[in-house]
């Protein structure tokens, strides 16, 4: 169960849920409640599918490109750290998200790159390659899906959360998430360096 909870918490913070929520509220500002809920469900399903593909095929990607797991840890940690810095500074690319048909926003940009950015992709690949038994892969997958579902529930209830916390509150929580991400990315890099050097 420790693997489940650690993976759940790690993936929840890596996907920067409060930043995702603030972007979601921005792009759906003119949408009706039913449109917001429908979009939240589509985003959740898209993120689950994309994340599981990355998690399960990480090992094969490493094999094809001849990349070691520890080299990828260092690279993924560095990318994640850049995302954390952008979150803390408050200029993470909120991306010129155009107000087009609300249905078109589910996969791009809300799933990729808003929820699953380069840092998240790297961590998913590393995590998938690190699960060495079917049991750990199953628990890890379950924790990942649960983390995404919690984020999906946040998006589904976005109007209520916005009323309770306010846009400024979301901004503050995003910055705190950035601090957690910075620490997590440093840990991933340190693990990669330690293993690479055989310490």
C-alpha positions in Angstrom: 0.0 0.0 0.0 3.0 2.3 0.5 3.7 2.1 -3.2 0.1 3.0 -4.0 0.1 6.1 -1.8 3.5 7.3 -2.7 2.8 6.9 -6.4 -0.6 8.6 -6.0 0.8 11.6 -4.2 3.7 11.9 -6.6 1.6 11.8 -9.7 -1.1 14.1 -8.2 1.5 16.9 -7.6 3.5 16.3 -10.8 0.3 16.9 -12.9 0.0 20.4 -11.2 -3.7 20.1 -10.5 -4.3 23.6 -9.3 -2.6 25.1 -12.4 -4.6 22.8 -14.6 -7.8 23.9 -12.8 -6.9 27.6 -13.3 -6.3 27.0 -17.0 -9.5 25.0 -17.2 -11.5 27.9 -15.6 -9.9 30.4 -18.0 -10.8 28.5 -21.2 -14.3 27.6 -20.0 -15.2 31.1 -18.7 -18.0 31.5 -21.3 -19.1 27.8 -21.1 -22.2 26.5 -19.4 -22.0 24.2 -16.4 -23.0 21.2 -18.5 -20.3 22.0 -21.1 -17.7 22.3 -18.3 -18.7 19.0 -16.9 -18.6 17.2 -20.3 -15.2 18.7 -21.0 -13.9 17.7 -17.6 -14.9 14.0 -18.3 -13.2 14.1 -21.8 -10.0 15.6 -20.3 -9.9 13.0 -17.6 -10.4 10.1 -20.0 -7.7 11.5 -22.4 -5.2 11.9 -19.6 -5.8 8.4 -18.3 -5.3 6.9 -21.8 -2.2 8.9 -22.6 -0.6 8.3 -19.1 -1.1 4.6 -19.2 0.4 4.3 -22.7 3.5 6.2 -21.4 3.7 4.2 -18.3 3.4 0.8 -20.0 5.7 1.5 -23.0 8.5 3.4 -21.2 10.8 0.3 -21.1 10.4 -0.3 -24.8 11.2 3.4 -25.6 14.4 3.1 -23.5 15.3 -0.1 -25.3 14.7 1.4 -28.8 16.8 4.5 -28.1 19.4 2.9 -25.9 18.8 5.3 -23.1 19.6 4.2 -19.5 16.9 4.7 -16.8 19.2 6.9 -14.7 20.1 9.2 -17.6 16.4 9.6 -18.3 15.8 10.3 -14.5 18.2 13.2 -14.6 16.7 14.6 -17.8 13.1 14.2 -16.6 14.0 15.7 -13.2 15.6 18.8 -14.9 12.4 19.3 -17.0 10.2 18.9 -14.0 12.3 21.5 -12.1 11.8 24.0 -15.0 8.0 23.4 -14.7 8.2 24.0 -11.0 10.1 27.3 -11.5 7.5 28.5 -14.0 4.7 27.6 -11.6 6.4 29.5 -8.7 7.1 32.5 -10.9 3.5 32.4 -12.1 4.3 32.4 -15.8 3.8 28.8 -16.7 2.6 28.9 -20.3 -1.2 29.4 -19.9 -0.9 29.3 -23.5 -2.6 31.5 -25.7 -5.5 29.1 -25.4 -8.0 30.2 -28.0 -11.7 30.3 -27.3 -12.6 27.8 -30.0 -15.2 25.1 -29.8 -15.0 23.9 -26.2 -15.0 20.2 -27.3 -11.8 20.7 -29.2 -9.8 21.7 -26.1 -10.0 18.3 -24.3 -6.9 16.7 -25.8 -4.9 19.7 -26.9 -4.1 21.9 -24.9 -5.9 20.7 -21.7 -4.5 17.1 -21.7 -1.2 17.8 -23.5 0.7 19.9 -22.7 -1.3 21.5 -19.8 -1.8 18.3 -17.7 0.8 16.1 -19.2 3.8 18.3 -19.9 7.4 17.3 -20.8 8.3 16.8 -17.1 5.2 14.6 -16.5 6.0 12.5 -19.6 9.5 12.0 -18.4 8.4 10.9 -14.9 5.8 8.5 -16.3 8.4 6.8 -18.5 10.9 6.5 -15.6 8.2 5.2 -13.3 7.0 2.6 -15.8 10.5 1.4 -16.4 11.1 1.2 -12.6 8.2 -1.2 -11.9 9.9 -4.6 -12.0 6.9 -6.9 -11.2 3.4 -7.2 -12.5 2.1 -6.5 -9.0 4.0 -3.2 -8.7 2.9 -2.2 -12.2 -0.7 -2.9 -11.3 -0.5 -0.9 -8.1 1.3 1.9 -9.8 -1.3 2.0 -12.6 -4.1 2.1 -10.1 -2.5 4.9 -8.2 -2.0 6.9 -11.4 -5.6 6.4 -12.5 -6.8 7.4 -9.0 -4.7 10.6 -9.0 -6.1 11.5 -12.5 -9.7 10.8 -11.4 -9.2 13.2 -8.4 -8.0 15.9 -10.8 -11.0 15.1 -13.0 -13.3 15.5 -10.0 -11.7 18.9 -9.4 -12.3 19.9 -13.0 -15.9 18.6 -12.8 -16.5 20.7 -9.7 -14.5 23.7 -11.0 -17.3 26.2 -10.6 -17.7 25.3 -6.9 -14.0 25.4 -6.2 -13.7 28.8 -7.9 -16.4 30.2 -5.7 -14.8 28.7 -2.6 -11.2 29.5 -3.2 -11.2 32.3 -5.8 -8.7 32.9 -8.6 -6.1 34.4 -6.2 -6.5 31.4 -3.9 -5.8 29.1 -6.9 -2.7 31.1 -7.8 -1.3 30.8 -4.2 -2.0 27.0 -4.2 -0.3 26.7 -7.6 2.9 28.3 -6.2 2.9 25.9 -3.2 2.5 23.0 -5.7 5.5 24.5 -7.5 7.6 24.2 -4.3 6.6 20.5 -3.9 7.4 19.9 -7.6 10.9 21.5 -7.2 11.7 19.2 -4.2 10.4 16.2 -6.1 12.4 17.0 -9.3 15.6 17.4 -7.2 15.0 14.0 -5.6 14.6 12.4 -9.1 17.8 14.0 -10.3 19.7 13.0 -7.1 18.5 9.4 -7.5 19.6 9.3 -11.1 23.1 10.7 -10.3 23.5 8.4 -7.3 22.7 5.3 -9.4 24.7 6.5 -12.4 27.8 6.9 -10.2 27.1 3.7 -8.3 27.1 5.4 -4.9 
